[in-house]
């Protein structure tokens, strides 16, 4: 049965593109899909045949703010908490607008699928009486296997400590936005306040799909049975996409280059990063492609050995490179591993250090360094290791082949469809999670 499915996602391009792929997979199963996200991504959504609804906020402007830079660049936990508080104070007006948008864009939805930043949509779904599905790109469910995302991934204090960190992070975030959320629940949803982040029992029973590969991060044994790791949600280049002549000519003119780019994470310090990248390429004797993203990385740089591009489909480019240097965003990490060549991660914040630790643990890239400590000699050495280590290259090629064989978006779409069908056939008032727990793994 065809359903009206609304996917709500908030954030940068890396927070939008996988959900467009998921939307395409749902549309291929006959559903009417709307993707609600920022105006800057309208063309990406409608260009793939999906309906679009705008939500508030300019993610590019947010990432360019000084408070965001301080938050993402902090080192210790104490510094991180202070920076997050400052960022949250500035983000509250945007948060208020987004909360209002979540109610507006889900009108008429039979199923609501939401990203990490759009978590209040589970409360919208309950108020509307429709099922919801959490669709995340980072591991956010509590586990004893590793600490909460955002905390140093090097912490090794045992399972009980790891599990406790999730409650701590929930509490911090809840305190920052509690008044706004409770006011919104009262005025928009017509329900009472929450006394704690997890005080609503329905919140424990929302099924979830994760858009990363179990070969990169196996699901922890203590996750619920209705939490599924499906594989990456990959948005392939459009069928008629062709590389620009300058790129084809550059690739044909010499050995595979090193791709260097930091996605949406380069509004600040682009000149320093460009200098480091150029020096590292010279020291390692490699050609390179600098991907500008939302910043000015490599702006106006053009030599025989270095090509600068604003953007290029990762699925097409990365398999044609000798190695990929990037920031460690969830989607870029997946794309670089799928490319089958070693990955060199220079993380900034949030989930990026976590993915950097996974790349190193899997042996498909060197150990990472945080961006504030990045130097040209370190990057040159990492490039030499990535290109010159046959065992690392073999592991990267093998893991890339595994990921390319996965069908993450189609698997997630099948699960979401099952949840929708199960909810339609259940007695009114039965908890959403209990209806579907036997359908997913």
N, C-alpha and C positions, 0 to 999 in steps of 0.2 A: 504494500500500500504506500502510495506517495505521501510524503510528509513535508510540511514547511519547517525547515531546519535553519535556525539562525546561529551563526558562529560569531562570537564577540571576542575580539582581540585588541589589545592596547600595547603600544610600544613602537620599537624601531622596525626597519624592514625585516630583520630577522625574526621579529615577533608577528609579522603579517604573512610573509611568503609561505611558510609551511601550512598555514590555515587555508590559504587559497588552494594549495594542493589537496588538502583534506576536503575542501568544498567541492573540488572537481570530482573526487572519488565518490562523494555522496550524490552529486548530480548524475554521475554515470550510472548510479543504481536507481535513477528515476525520481529523486527527490528535488524539491524546489529549495534552493540554497541561497541564503542571504549572508554575506560577510559584512559585519559591522566593524569598522575600523576607521583610522584617520583619513581625512580627505586626500592627503598626499598619496595614498595607495589606491585611490578610486580606479585609476586606469589599469592597475595590475589585476584588480578584482573583476571589473566589467570586461576586460580584454580576454578573460578566460570563461566568459559566458555566465558569470554569477551575478546575482543582484547585489547592490551595494547600499549600505546605510552609513552615514557619517557619524563619528563620535568626536567629542571635543578634544582639543589639545594638538600641539604641533611637536611631535617627538624630536624633530631636528633641533628646534629651539630649546627644548628641555635639556637635551644632551649637550648643547652648546653653553649652558649656564655654568657659572662659576661654582654654584653649589653642587651641581651634578659632578663636576670635575673633582671637587674636594671629596665627595662621597666615594667615587670610584677609585680615587688615588690613595685612599687612606691605607695605613699598614696595620696597626694593632687593633684589637677588638674595641678598646676604649675610644680610640680615634674614630673608628667606624660608627659607633653608636652616636657620637656627637655629630658627625657629618650627616648621618641619616636623619637625625632630628632637624638639623638646619634645612636639609632638602625637603623634608616632609612639610615643614612650615610654609615653604614657598609653593609646594605642590597642592596645598589644601584647596585653593580656588579651582584648580583644574579637577581635583578629586570630586568636588561638589558638582561640577558640570557633568563629569562622567557618570556619577551615580544617577543623575536625572536621565542621562542618555540611555543607560542600561534598561530602564523601564520603557522608554520610547521605542528603541530599536527592536525590542522583542515582542511588540504587539503582533498578534497573529501567529506566533511561533508554536508549533506542536512539540518541538524539542529545542532546548537551548544548550549550546556547546560553548564553553568559555575557557579563556586562557588564564594564566596565573594572575595577571593584574586585574582581570575582570571577574575575580572570585565572587564579588557581591551578586553576580548573576544567578548563583545558586539560590539566593534568597528571593530574587525576582521570580525564578521558576516555581518556587514553592508557593509564592503569593498568587501566581497565575494558575497553579494547579497542573503544571506540565513537567515532564521529566527533564533533568539536566544531566550533562556529562562534563566532567572536568577533562580538559585536553591540555596537557602540559608538555613543555619542552625540556624542563629541568626536573630532577627528582625532588619532589617537595613533600611526599608522604613520610611521616616519621618512621625511622628505622634505627636499629642498633648497629647497622653495618657501617655507617659513616655519619659525621655530624651534619647539621643543617647547612644548606647552601648559603654562602656568604660568610661563614666562619672559616678560619684557616684550614685547608684540607690536610695540612701536615699534623693536625692534632691526633694523637694516638693515645687516648685515655680510656678506651674500652667501650663495650656496648652500652652499659648503663649511662655513661656520660653522653655518648652519642645521642641516645634516645632523649635525654633531658634537654638537649640543645634546641629541639624543635619547639618545646613549650616555651623556652626562653625567647626565641625569635618571634613566635606568635604573640607573646605578651608585649614585646617591644612595639611591634607593628600595631597591635590592637590599641595600645595606649596613645599612639600618635593620631589615630583616626577614629577613636571610639565615639566621640561626641558627634562627629559628622555622620557616621554610619547609623547611630541610634536615631538622630534627628530625621534622617532619610527614611529609615524603617517606619517611623511614626507617621510622617507626612505623605510619603509616596506609596508605601506598602500597606499602611493601616495596621501595623503590628507593633508589639511592644519591643523594648530594648533588649539587647543581649547583655548578659552579665559577664561573659567571658568569650574569647574567640571561638571556643568549641562548645558553648553551652547549649546550642540548638541541636537536639539529637539527630535531626534530619541531615545536618552537615556531615555526620559520620557515615552516611549511607549513600553518598553520591558516587556512582561508578566513575572510573577514570581511565583514560587512554594516554599513553606517553609516546611522543613522537621522536624516540631515539631507538637505537638498535640494542637488542639483548646481547649482541656480540661485543658491543662497546661497554655496556653496563648491564649485567644480568640483574633481573628484578630481585631485590632482597627477599629472603625467605619469610620475613615477618610482615610483608605487605599483605593486605587483604586479597582475597581471591577475585574481587571485582576491580582490581587495578591491573591493567594490561600494558605491557611494553610491546609495541607493535612493529617497530622499525621506523626509520625516518620518513617524514612526509615530504616527498621530493617534488618540487615544481620544475619539470623539464622545460628546456627552452621551447619557445613556440615553433611549430613545425616549419615555418618559413624563415626562421632566424638564420642569418648568415653572418660570419665574422667580418668586421670591416677589413678592407684590403690591407691597411697598415698593420693589423694584427697578423693576418695570414702571411704577409711578407716577412714580418719579424720572426715568426716561428720557423719559417722555411730557411732563414738566413744563417742558422747556426744550431747548436745543440739545444735541447729543452732548457728553458729559463727557469729561474726561481720566481714564483709569484709572491708578492709581498703586499698585504693589504690588511686594514684594521676595521673594515666595514663602517658601521655607524659611530665607531669609537674614536674618531680623529678630528673633532672640532678644535681640540687644543693640542698644542705642542707639535703641529704638523711639520714645521720647519726642522725641528730637532729630529723627528722621526725620519724625515726624508734624508737628512744628512747621514744619520746612522745607517740607513738602508743602502745608500750609495757607497759609503765607505766599506760596509760589510761585503757588498757584491765585488768591489774592487779587490779587497783583501782575499776573498775566497776564489777569485778568478772566474766568477759566474756572470752570465747574462741575467737580466731581471725584467719583470713586468711589475710596475707599481700601480696598484688599484686604489684610486682616490677615495671611493666611498663618499661619505658625507663630509669629509674634511678636505684638506688641501694637500694630502700626501702626494709628493712628486709633481706638484703643479709646475708647469713650464719646463720640466726636465725632459730632454729628448737627446739621446746620444745613440751611437751605433749599437751599444750593448744594453741600453735601458729604454724601455717603452713605457709611457704613462697612459693609462686609460681611466676614465671615470668609473666604469663598471663593465662587467662581462659575466655572462652566465657561468657560475662556478662549475656546473655539471659538464659544460663543454671545455672549459679552460683547464681545470686542475689535472685531468688525465694527461694533458700535453705538457706538463711541467716536470722539472727534476725534483722539486720540493715546494712546499707551500708554507709561508710565514704568515700567521694571522693571530687575531686577538683571543680566539677560543670561545666565541659565541657558539651556542648549541648547533645551529644550522650550518655555520661555516665549518665547525669541527666535523660534522657528519659528511659534508661535501668534500672536505680535504681527505678524509679517510676513504671515502668512496672512490676518489681519484686514483688510489692505489700507489701513491708516492708518499714519502715521509712528511710529517707535519712538524713544524716548529712553532710553538705557541708562546706568545708574549701577552699574558692576560693582564687585564686592568682591574676588573671587579666583578661582583655578583657571582654568577655561575662559572665564569671563565677560568679561575684557578682550579675549579673542580674538574672541568674537562681537560685542562692541561695535565692534571695528575693522572687522568685515565689514559691519555695518549702515551705518557711516559711508562705507566704500568703495563700497557699492552705492547710496549717495545716498538711502536711505529713512529716514534719521534724522540728527540733528545729531551732531557729534563728542561723545564721551562724556566723563565726568569720574569719577574714582575716588571711592568713597563718602566716604572720609575728607576729601575736598576739596569735597564738595557744599555749596552754599549756596542760599538761597532766590532771590537775584537770578540766579544761574546757571541754576537750574531754570526760573524764570519766563521768562528769555530763550530757553531751549531750547524751551519750550512755545510761545512766540510764533512762533519760527522754524518749528516743526513744523506748526503750524496755518496760518501765514500764507504759506508758500512753496508756490506752485502747482506748481512743477516737482517738488519733493520729494513732494508729495501724489500727483501723477500717477505718479511712479516707484513709490511704495508701493502704489498701487492696481494697477498693472500686475504687479508682482512678486507681490502677494497672489493675483491671479487665476492666475498660473502655478503657485504652490504648491498652490492649492486643486484644481487639475486633476491633481495627482500622486497616485499610489497607493502610497506608500512601504511601508506594512506588507504589502500584498499582494505587492509586488515582492520584498521581503525574504523573505516566507514561501515564495514560489516558489523562490528560490535555496536556502533551507535544505532544502526538500523535494528539490531536485535533488541536493544534497550527500548527503542521506540515501540516496537511491536509488542514487547512484553508489557510495557506500561499501558498500552491501549487495551490489553486483554485482562488487566488486573482489577480487582474490586476497588472502588473509590476509597481513598484514604489510606491504602496500604503503603508502607514506606518504599520509596523508589529503589533503594539499594537492595532490599530483600527480594524484590521482584526479579532482579537481573543477576544476582550473585552467581547463580548456577550457569549462566550463559557465557561468562567470560573467565579468563584465567590470567 
